[in-house]
Amino acid sequence: MSFYPTDKLALFIDGANLYSASKALTFDIDYRKLLDEFRKRGVLTRAYYYTAIVEDQEYSPIRPLVDWLDYNGFAVVTKSVRRYTEPGNGATRVKGDMDIEIAVDMMELCDKVDHMVLFSGDGDFRRVVEAVQRRGVRVTVVSTVKSQPPMASDDLRRQADAFVELNDLANIVGRPRQATMPRFLNPDGADRPERSRGESLHDDDYDDD
C-alpha cells in the first residue's frame, strides 16, 4: 500500500461485503488491528463502518460488534433492513445494502481528505470513485480476487488508484475464524428470501469491553 505520512485518510468499510470476502478467505477481521494499521499509514480522519440491522430481532448477533466499533474509534452508520413482498409469488424478501450511504459520505468528505480506502469490491462504487478522483482524492480499494468467484469487480479495480488484495492483509488485520458462524445475508445487495428471526445479517464476537 502506498501512503504518505501526511496523508489525511478516511476508511469506508462496507461491513457485509468485507465480512463475506474475509469469510471466503477463511479469516476474520480484527478491527482493532485494522484501525491501528491505518493510523500508522497517515493521519486517520474518519473510519466509517456501514451495516444494515434487523430491528425486530429479540437478539441481533451484529449488535455487539456495532457497539464495540462505536466505542473504539469507528463512525458506525446503520439502517434498518427493509422487507417487501414480491408480486406474483408473494414471497417476503429483505434488502439492506448501504451503497447510497457510502457514496454520500465519500462525496461529502472528499474536500477534507487526501486518500480514501474503500473496503468493498462492489462494482456499483466505480462511478463515485471516479467522482472523488476528479476532486483530487486518491482511492485505494481493498477486496479480493482470490475467492471463488472473485469478490472484487474488475471495473472497480481498474478505476481505483490502487488495489489491495485482502488476502495479503490476513497476517496484519486478520485473526483465525471462529468454529461456528451463523448464516449471512448476501452482501452484494441481491435480494434473498427472508431469514427466520434467529438468523443474522452479520456477525462477529466482539464484546462491549
Secondary structure, 3 states (H helix, E strand, C coil): CCCCCCCEEEEEEEHHHHHHHHHHCCEEECHHHHHHHHHHHCEEEEEEEEEEECCCCCCCCCHHHHHHHHHCCCEEEEEECEEEECCCCCCEEEECCCHHHHHHHHHHHCCCCCEEEEECCCHHHHHHHHHHHHCCCEEEEEECCCCCCCCCCHHHHHHCCEEEEHHHHHHHHEEECCCCCCCCCCCCCCCEECCCCCCCCCCCCCCCC
